[in-house]
């Protein structure tokens, strides 16, 4: 009989308090799913790097670090021992930093690595602080067992421990206010950026999901995470409007997607967060590796519409999304309940599907376009719902949904997104009403809050060659 968890004991005994049956690794469906993602993306990055780094003086050193990073990340997601988890967490981030500063003679790249290392250092210190607290009160080093006995930690220490783990996750996934290191990382080689954005930044979401039973011990932390995720996603969406390069736009996209992942975790939708993590990893790896051809892509022409026509198209798109969201509910096996935290996810999907339909509807006046928009909307909804349900099934032994009753503060999370969404569709009409001074002030604020560290910028073209 194949058990759900396969325990592999590497070191039979460490000290007097470490039992011989305590495993270093615990291979379950969560770890296996992320291992497959890491190996797949890693393989693509390796193949891409062969030509990208061809002729580089540090060619061998680059691949040694790259292989070590992939192996370390695979070990990290399958580790059950708290000490080993901290070590692999630190090792993975250290190897990523070394790859980021592949050209250490290039001052801007070196400074990018220093900024990232400081950020990772904060996360590692928080993770170590969490480990010391929980081990002091439980005497356990097994993470799976700590999830079961975390309730024995006294209340105030629970709050401190969970706060530390949340900070560690936010630093790893580059959420506000720890987003600066990712924005300053654009000096990294393109394949390193692909692996970083497709895999390593997902570590914050993985950490929160892996320790989700501990988060459920205190009812305050999930709503807090949902607010942090929503705030960070909102800011990242606004920052994207101020970017004029492919890589900078992709960085804002990553911050936004990581924020949405944390928002899902804050809503108790842990399997949905993992499915989002995997989908983001696959798509973002492709986007970064194809970033060089981004300048050749032309945006499709849009119809020139007046206010009334825009409203008609918006209403039609919303009708398509209403049907699609019900099909999503069926495919994902998540009922639509206005009093459950999952309704926030439905609201975001509704806005996303509506925007998708609008982009198709406004591309042409061909009479077949509305049918195509409707088909694309329902197809996207069903596929996304099926993907979430698929991961809910395969992760059933290790990750569960824990939604909760939604209150007014959660509903208020949607207000800024709804306003921004409508503003995007009526931007010409709104901008016409606002004074130019307000436009400039808003732009300057967004530009300043999303700037990379000055020391990581290359102001002189010849600096790269040094």
Residue pairs with C-beta under 8 A, 6 or more apart in sequence:
4 28
4 29
4 397
4 398
5 26
5 27
5 28
5 144
5 397
6 26
6 27
7 23
7 25
7 26
7 80
8 23
8 24
8 25
8 26
8 27
9 20
9 21
9 22
9 23
9 24
10 24
10 25
11 24
12 20
13 19
13 20
17 139
18 141
22 81
22 141
22 142
23 80
23 81
23 142
24 79
24 80
24 81
24 84
25 75
25 78
25 79
25 80
25 81
25 84
26 78
26 79
26 80
26 142
26 143
26 144
27 78
28 397
28 398
29 394
29 395
29 396
29 397
29 398
30 77
30 209
30 210
30 274
30 395
30 398
30 399
31 77
31 78
32 78
33 274
33 278
33 391
33 394
33 395
34 77
34 202
34 206
34 277
34 278
35 74
35 77
35 78
37 199
37 278
37 281
37 282
38 70
38 73
38 74
38 77
38 199
39 70
39 74
40 282
41 194
41 195
41 198
41 199
41 281
41 282
41 285
42 66
42 70
42 73
42 195
42 199
44 194
44 285
44 289
45 66
45 191
45 194
45 195
45 285
45 289
46 63
46 66
46 67
48 190
48 191
48 194
48 289
49 62
49 63
49 66
49 189
49 191
52 189
52 190
52 191
53 59
53 62
53 63
53 189
53 191
56 62
58 102
58 103
62 99
62 102
62 189
65 95
65 98
65 99
66 99
66 191
66 195
68 95
69 92
69 95
69 96
69 99
69 195
70 195
72 88
72 91
72 92
72 95
73 92
73 199
73 200
75 84
75 88
76 85
76 88
76 89
76 92
76 203
77 206
79 85
79 88
79 143
80 142
80 143
80 144
81 141
81 142
81 143
82 131
82 134
82 135
82 140
82 141
82 142
82 143
82 146
83 131
83 141
85 127
85 143
86 124
86 127
86 128
86 131
89 123
89 124
89 127
89 203
90 120
90 124
92 200
92 203
93 116
93 117
93 120
93 123
93 124
93 172
93 200
94 117
94 120
96 116
96 120
96 192
96 195
96 196
96 200
97 113
97 116
97 117
97 120
98 113
99 188
99 189
99 192
99 195
100 109
100 112
100 113
100 116
100 185
100 187
100 188
100 192
100 196
101 109
101 110
101 112
101 113
102 109
102 188
102 189
102 192
103 109
103 464
104 110
104 113
105 466
106 187
106 458
106 463
106 464
106 466
107 455
107 463
107 466
108 187
108 455
108 456
108 457
108 458
108 463
108 464
109 187
109 188
111 184
111 453
111 455
111 456
112 184
112 185
112 186
112 187
112 188
112 453
112 456
115 180
115 181
115 184
115 185
115 453
115 455
115 456
116 181
116 184
116 185
118 181
119 171
119 178
119 180
119 181
120 171
120 172
120 181
122 167
122 168
122 171
122 178
123 167
123 168
123 169
123 171
123 172
124 168
126 164
126 165
126 167
126 168
126 171
127 164
127 165
127 168
129 160
129 161
129 164
130 161
130 164
130 165
130 168
133 153
133 157
133 160
133 161
133 164
134 140
134 146
134 150
134 153
134 161
135 141
137 152
137 153
137 154
137 157
138 146
138 149
138 150
138 152
138 153
140 146
140 149
143 210
143 211
146 214
147 211
147 212
147 213
147 214
148 213
150 158
150 213
150 214
150 217
151 217
153 161
158 217
158 218
159 218
161 214
162 214
162 215
162 217
162 218
162 221
165 207
165 208
165 211
165 214
166 208
166 221
166 224
166 225
168 204
168 207
169 203
169 204
169 205
169 207
169 208
169 262
170 178
170 204
170 228
170 262
171 178
171 204
172 200
172 201
172 203
172 204
172 207
173 201
173 202
173 203
173 204
173 205
173 258
173 261
173 262
174 181
174 182
174 201
174 204
174 254
174 255
174 258
175 204
175 228
175 229
175 232
175 255
175 258
175 259
175 262
176 228
176 231
176 232
176 235
176 236
176 255
176 259
179 232
179 236
179 255
179 450
180 452
180 453
182 201
182 251
182 254
182 255
183 248
183 251
183 252
183 255
183 450
183 451
183 452
184 452
184 453
184 456
185 193
185 196
185 251
185 456
186 193
186 247
186 248
186 251
186 452
186 456
187 456
187 458
188 196
190 288
190 289
190 291
190 292
191 289
193 247
193 288
194 284
194 285
194 288
194 289
195 285
197 250
197 251
197 254
197 284
197 285
197 288
198 280
198 281
198 282
198 284
198 285
198 288
199 281
199 285
201 254
201 258
202 258
202 261
202 277
202 280
202 281
204 258
204 262
205 258
205 261
205 262
205 265
205 273
205 274
205 277
206 274
206 277
208 215
208 225
208 262
208 265
208 273
209 265
209 270
209 273
209 274
209 399
212 265
212 270
212 399
212 402
215 221
215 222
215 225
216 222
216 402
219 404
222 265
222 266
222 267
222 268
222 402
222 404
223 266
223 409
223 410
224 266
225 262
225 263
225 265
225 266
226 262
226 263
226 266
226 267
226 341
226 344
226 410
226 413
227 266
227 409
227 413
228 259
228 262
228 266
229 259
229 260
229 261
229 262
229 263
229 264
229 265
229 266
230 259
230 263
230 413
230 417
231 259
232 255
232 256
232 258
232 259
232 262
233 255
233 256
233 259
233 260
233 263
233 417
234 416
234 417
234 420
235 449
235 450
236 252
236 253
236 255
236 256
236 259
237 252
237 256
237 420
238 420
238 446
239 252
239 255
239 446
239 449
239 450
240 249
240 252
240 253
240 256
241 446
242 443
242 446
242 447
242 450
243 249
243 251
243 252
243 450
246 291
246 294
246 295
247 288
247 291
250 284
250 287
250 288
250 291
252 450
253 284
253 287
254 280
254 284
257 276
257 280
257 284
258 280
260 276
260 348
261 273
261 276
261 277
261 280
262 273
263 344
264 270
264 272
264 273
264 276
264 345
265 273
267 341
267 342
267 344
267 345
267 403
267 410
268 341
268 342
268 401
268 402
268 403
268 404
269 341
269 342
269 345
269 401
269 403
270 395
270 399
270 400
270 401
270 402
271 388
271 391
271 392
271 395
271 399
271 400
271 401
272 332
272 345
272 388
272 391
272 392
272 401
274 391
274 395
274 399
275 387
275 388
275 390
275 391
278 391
279 387
300 363
301 363
302 362
302 363
303 309
303 362
303 363
303 364
303 365
305 313
305 362
307 426
307 429
310 425
310 426
313 358
313 361
313 362
314 354
314 358
314 425
316 357
316 361
316 370
317 354
317 355
317 357
317 358
317 361
317 373
317 377
318 350
318 354
320 353
320 354
320 357
320 373
320 374
320 377
320 378
321 350
321 351
321 353
321 354
321 357
321 377
322 350
323 374
323 377
323 378
324 353
324 377
324 378
324 380
324 381
324 382
325 336
325 346
325 349
325 350
325 353
325 381
326 336
327 378
327 381
327 382
327 385
328 346
328 349
328 381
328 382
328 384
328 385
329 335
329 336
329 346
329 385
330 385
331 381
331 382
331 383
331 384
331 385
331 386
331 388
331 389
332 384
332 385
332 386
332 388
332 389
332 392
333 385
333 389
333 392
334 342
334 345
334 385
334 388
334 401
336 343
336 346
337 343
338 406
339 405
339 406
340 403
340 404
340 405
340 406
341 403
341 404
341 405
341 406
341 410
342 401
342 403
343 406
344 406
344 410
344 411
344 413
344 414
347 414
348 414
348 417
349 381
349 384
351 417
351 418
351 421
353 377
353 380
353 381
354 421
355 421
355 424
355 425
356 373
356 376
356 377
356 380
357 373
357 374
357 376
357 377
358 425
360 369
360 372
360 373
360 376
361 369
361 370
361 373
363 369
392 401
423 430
431 439
458 464
